[in-house]
């Protein structure tokens, strides 16, 4: 029985496609993990300075996609909330472990008065 060379190419394409899906899934999972970490800080009332997180994420993940996804995800999540202030300073900064310049981004929980 002779195998077609096209069949082998299809198998290679299938293998690469599966690897790509696995990488994308891992990226999504890691993005969610980091966003949860940042959410936790905000819920504790702590100010989040994103370039510091960018450095942490870059060191751990060794790619730019995850920290960029986290940045956009956090902005999207908190942009219309009253309990958190997004402060974006249009001053470019360069995180330590990256060759990407960012605007300075702070996420500041606002103090809410306790209700009686």
C-alpha positions in Angstrom: 0.0 0.0 0.0 1.5 3.3 -1.1 0.8 6.5 1.0 0.2 9.7 -0.8 2.7 12.5 -0.2 -0.4 14.9 0.1 -1.7 12.9 3.0 1.6 13.4 4.8 1.5 17.1 4.2 -2.1 17.2 5.5 -0.9 15.4 8.7 1.8 17.9 9.1 -0.7 20.8 8.7 -3.0 19.1 11.2 -0.2 18.7 13.7 0.9 22.4 13.3 -2.7 23.5 13.6 -3.2 21.5 16.8 0.0 23.0 18.3 -1.2 26.5 17.4 -4.6 25.9 19.1 -2.8 24.6 22.2 -0.6 27.7 22.3 -3.6 30.0 21.8 -5.4 28.2 24.7 -2.4 28.6 27.0 -2.1 32.3 26.1 -5.8 32.8 27.0 -5.5 30.9 30.2 -2.4 32.9 31.2 -4.1 36.1 30.3 -7.0 35.2 32.6 -4.6 34.3 35.4 -2.8 37.6 35.3 -6.0 39.6 35.0 -7.3 37.8 38.1 -4.1 38.7 40.0 -4.6 42.4 39.0 -8.3 42.2 39.9 -7.3 40.9 43.3 -5.0 43.8 43.9 -7.7 46.3 42.9 -10.3 44.6 45.2 -7.8 44.9 48.1 -7.8 48.7 47.4 -4.3 48.7 46.0 -3.2 51.0 43.2 -2.0 49.1 40.1 0.9 50.6 38.0 0.7 48.6 34.8 4.3 48.9 33.7 5.4 47.0 36.8 2.9 44.2 36.0 4.1 44.3 32.3 7.6 43.5 33.6 6.4 40.7 35.8 4.3 39.2 33.1 7.1 39.5 30.4 9.6 37.7 32.7 7.2 34.9 33.5 5.6 34.4 30.1 8.5 35.3 27.8 6.3 36.8 25.2 4.5 40.1 24.5 1.1 38.8 23.6 0.0 38.0 27.2 0.9 41.3 28.8 -0.7 43.2 25.9 -3.8 41.1 26.1 -3.9 41.7 29.9 -3.5 45.5 29.4 -6.3 45.7 26.9 -8.5 43.4 29.0 -8.0 45.4 32.2 -8.7 48.7 30.4 -11.8 47.3 28.8 -13.0 45.9 32.1 -12.5 49.0 34.2 -13.1 51.8 31.7 -16.7 52.5 32.7 -16.7 51.6 36.4 -17.3 54.1 39.1 -15.3 52.3 41.8 -12.0 52.4 39.9 -10.2 55.3 38.2 -8.1 54.6 35.1 -5.3 57.2 34.8 -3.6 57.1 31.5 -0.8 59.6 31.2 0.3 60.1 27.5 3.9 59.9 28.5 5.7 57.0 26.9 7.6 54.7 29.2 9.7 51.6 28.4 9.2 48.7 30.8 12.5 47.1 31.8 12.2 43.8 30.0 10.6 44.9 26.8 11.4 46.9 23.7 7.8 48.2 23.6 6.9 51.7 24.8 3.6 52.1 26.8 1.7 55.1 28.0 1.8 55.3 31.8 -1.3 53.5 33.1 -2.5 53.4 36.7 -5.6 51.7 38.0 -6.7 53.4 41.2 -9.6 52.0 43.3 -11.7 54.9 44.6 -12.7 55.0 48.2 -16.4 54.4 48.6 -18.3 55.6 51.7 -19.7 52.7 53.7 -23.5 52.5 53.5 -25.6 52.1 56.7 
